[in-house]
Amino acid sequence: MSFSELELKRIDRTVGELCRRISPPEHADQLRFEYEIKGHTVTIWEVRPPWDGVGKETRMGVARFRFFRSRGVWILYWMRRDLKWQRYEPASSTPDLAVLVAIVETDEYGAFFG
């Protein structure tokens, strides 16, 4: 079962708000942050225009939140330099997505925004 309408609104209020806050409109043509929902996974992407002006945009993973409905908890992942998602060990699982979004925004160890 996918997310309900209420859950989608909560995701937009937390993850979407973070993406909008860190993507200043004056730089949207050079750098922006977007989120994408697939199944029970919410991913934040850093999106940049093609480096040579042609082709597709470049998308780099910033953070991933995965919801485990059976346990009712969210788990946070970060993208390693080998482009594989790894569980972010400093954060434990939590039923409150906003807690994990705050960890991403703070980025204490430089795992998400470098």
C-alpha positions as CSV (number, residue, x, y, z in Angstrom):
1,M,0.0,0.0,0.0
2,S,1.4,3.4,-1.0
3,F,1.2,6.5,1.1
4,S,-2.3,8.0,1.9
5,E,-3.2,11.5,1.0
6,L,-2.6,12.6,4.6
7,E,0.9,11.0,4.6
8,L,1.7,12.6,1.3
9,K,0.8,16.0,2.7
10,R,3.0,15.4,5.8
11,I,5.9,14.4,3.5
12,D,5.5,17.6,1.5
13,R,5.3,19.6,4.7
14,T,8.6,18.2,5.9
15,V,10.7,17.0,3.0
16,G,9.2,19.3,0.4
17,E,9.6,22.3,2.7
18,L,13.3,21.5,3.2
19,C,13.8,21.2,-0.6
20,R,12.1,24.6,-1.2
21,R,14.0,26.3,1.6
22,I,17.5,25.2,0.4
23,S,16.7,25.9,-3.3
24,P,16.7,29.7,-3.7
25,P,14.6,30.7,-6.7
26,E,17.4,32.9,-8.1
27,H,19.6,29.8,-8.5
28,A,17.0,27.4,-9.8
29,D,18.6,27.3,-13.2
30,Q,22.0,26.2,-11.7
31,L,21.1,24.2,-8.6
32,R,17.9,23.0,-7.0
33,F,16.8,20.2,-4.7
34,E,13.8,18.0,-5.4
35,Y,12.2,15.1,-3.7
36,E,10.7,12.0,-5.3
37,I,8.4,9.4,-3.8
38,K,8.6,5.8,-5.0
39,G,6.7,3.2,-3.0
40,H,7.6,3.8,0.6
41,T,10.8,5.6,-0.2
42,V,11.3,9.4,-0.3
43,T,14.5,10.6,-1.9
44,I,16.0,14.1,-2.0
45,W,18.0,14.8,-5.2
46,E,20.4,17.6,-6.0
47,V,19.6,18.6,-9.6
48,R,22.0,20.5,-11.9
49,P,21.8,21.4,-15.6
50,P,24.0,19.4,-18.0
51,W,27.7,20.5,-17.6
52,D,28.0,21.0,-21.4
53,G,24.7,22.6,-22.0
54,V,23.2,19.6,-23.8
55,G,21.7,16.4,-22.6
56,K,20.0,15.5,-19.4
57,E,20.2,17.1,-16.0
58,T,22.5,15.7,-13.5
59,R,20.8,14.2,-10.4
60,M,22.8,13.2,-7.3
61,G,21.3,11.6,-4.3
62,V,21.3,13.6,-1.1
63,A,19.2,11.6,1.4
64,R,16.7,8.8,1.4
65,F,13.9,8.1,3.9
66,R,12.3,4.7,3.9
67,F,9.1,4.0,5.7
68,F,8.6,0.5,7.2
69,R,4.8,0.3,7.6
70,S,4.9,-3.0,9.6
71,R,6.9,-1.2,12.3
72,G,5.6,2.3,11.7
73,V,9.2,3.8,11.5
74,W,11.3,5.8,9.1
75,I,15.0,5.0,8.5
76,L,17.5,7.5,7.0
77,Y,20.0,6.7,4.4
78,W,22.9,8.6,2.8
79,M,24.6,8.1,-0.5
80,R,28.2,7.0,-0.3
81,R,30.8,8.0,-2.8
82,D,30.4,4.6,-4.6
83,L,26.8,5.8,-5.3
84,K,25.2,3.2,-3.0
85,W,22.7,4.1,-0.3
86,Q,23.9,3.3,3.2
87,R,21.9,3.5,6.4
88,Y,22.9,6.6,8.4
89,E,24.0,5.1,11.6
90,P,24.1,8.2,13.8
91,A,20.3,8.3,13.5
92,S,18.0,5.6,14.9
93,S,14.7,4.7,13.3
94,T,11.8,7.0,14.3
95,P,8.1,7.2,13.7
96,D,8.5,11.0,13.1
97,L,9.9,11.9,9.7
98,A,10.5,15.5,10.8
99,V,13.2,14.3,13.2
100,L,15.2,12.7,10.3
101,V,14.6,15.8,8.0
102,A,16.1,17.9,10.8
103,I,19.2,15.6,10.9
104,V,19.6,16.0,7.1
105,E,19.3,19.8,7.3
106,T,21.8,20.1,10.2
107,D,24.2,17.7,8.4
108,E,26.5,17.4,11.4
109,Y,28.9,15.0,9.8
110,G,28.8,16.4,6.2
111,A,27.2,13.2,4.9
112,F,24.4,14.9,2.9
113,F,25.6,18.2,1.6
114,G,29.3,17.6,1.8
